[in-house]
Amino acid sequence: VLAQRYACAPDAALAEAVELGWLMAAELLDMDIDISFAPVLDLDYGRSRVIGDRAFGGDGATVSALAGAFVRGMAEAGMAATGKHFPGHGWAEADSHLEIPT
């Protein structure tokens, strides 16, 4: 959804990604959790039921821009980010928590 907004109104979508990153981090920090394995950096190819809507989109430039904004929001809240599911995982159909994807 954020990727669709980014295509139409990039500045608004980037601002929303910053806000979402800040909110997620603030809520975790409130529970004394000081790092998050976020954001998901993979691309949504429409194949993976694990990545799916957890990705910022299917286009590398869009994912990069939105993930960068999300990380800025996390940093503004005082939390470090650890990106996960680097590009490639979204192509695998298997859930890597349950089986070995190829």
C-alpha positions as CSV (number, residue, x, y, z in Angstrom):
1,V,0.0,0.0,0.0
2,L,2.8,2.4,0.9
3,A,4.5,1.6,-2.5
4,Q,1.3,2.6,-4.3
5,R,1.2,5.9,-2.4
6,Y,4.8,6.4,-3.2
7,A,4.1,6.0,-6.9
8,C,1.4,8.8,-6.7
9,A,2.8,11.0,-3.9
10,P,6.4,10.2,-3.1
11,D,6.9,12.9,-0.5
12,A,3.8,11.9,1.5
13,A,4.7,8.2,1.4
14,L,8.2,9.0,2.6
15,A,6.9,11.1,5.4
16,E,4.5,8.3,6.4
17,A,7.3,5.7,6.3
18,V,9.3,8.0,8.7
19,E,6.3,8.2,11.0
20,L,5.8,4.4,10.9
21,G,9.4,3.8,11.7
22,W,9.3,6.2,14.6
23,L,6.1,4.7,15.9
24,M,7.3,1.1,15.8
25,A,10.6,2.1,17.5
26,A,8.9,4.2,20.1
27,E,6.5,1.4,21.0
28,L,9.3,-1.1,21.3
29,L,11.5,1.3,23.3
30,D,8.6,1.8,25.7
31,M,8.8,-1.9,26.4
32,D,12.6,-1.7,26.9
33,I,13.4,-3.3,23.5
34,D,16.2,-1.3,22.1
35,I,16.7,-2.8,18.6
36,S,14.5,-4.2,15.9
37,F,15.2,-6.5,13.0
38,A,13.5,-4.1,10.7
39,P,12.8,-3.0,8.0
40,V,12.3,-5.8,5.5
41,L,14.5,-5.0,2.6
42,D,13.3,-7.7,0.2
43,L,11.3,-7.2,-2.9
44,D,7.7,-8.5,-3.2
45,Y,7.6,-10.6,-6.4
46,G,4.1,-11.9,-5.6
47,R,5.5,-15.4,-4.9
48,S,6.4,-15.5,-1.3
49,R,3.7,-15.9,1.3
50,V,6.3,-15.0,3.9
51,I,7.5,-11.7,2.4
52,G,4.3,-10.6,0.7
53,D,3.0,-7.4,2.2
54,R,5.9,-7.1,4.7
55,A,7.9,-5.7,1.8
56,F,7.8,-2.1,0.8
57,G,7.1,-3.1,-2.8
58,G,8.4,-4.9,-5.8
59,D,10.7,-2.2,-7.2
60,G,14.2,-1.8,-5.8
61,A,14.2,2.0,-6.0
62,T,10.9,2.2,-4.2
63,V,11.9,-0.3,-1.5
64,S,15.2,1.5,-1.0
65,A,13.5,4.9,-0.6
66,L,10.8,3.7,1.7
67,A,13.1,1.5,3.8
68,G,15.5,4.4,4.2
69,A,12.7,6.7,5.4
70,F,11.6,4.0,7.9
71,V,15.1,3.7,9.2
72,R,15.3,7.5,9.6
73,G,12.1,7.3,11.7
74,M,13.6,4.6,13.9
75,A,16.7,6.6,14.4
76,E,14.7,9.7,15.3
77,A,13.0,7.6,18.1
78,G,16.5,6.4,19.2
79,M,16.5,2.9,17.9
80,A,19.1,1.1,15.7
81,A,17.8,-0.7,12.6
82,T,18.9,-4.1,11.3
83,G,17.6,-4.7,7.8
84,K,16.5,-8.2,7.0
85,H,15.3,-10.5,4.2
86,F,17.6,-9.0,1.6
87,P,16.6,-9.1,-2.0
88,G,16.2,-12.7,-3.2
89,H,14.1,-14.1,-0.3
90,G,10.9,-12.7,-1.8
91,W,11.4,-15.0,-4.8
92,A,11.3,-18.1,-2.7
93,E,7.9,-19.7,-2.2
94,A,8.9,-21.7,0.8
95,D,8.6,-20.3,4.3
96,S,12.2,-20.3,5.5
97,H,11.0,-20.7,9.1
98,L,9.6,-24.1,8.2
99,E,11.6,-25.4,5.2
100,I,14.7,-24.7,3.2
101,P,13.8,-22.4,0.2
102,T,15.5,-22.7,-3.1
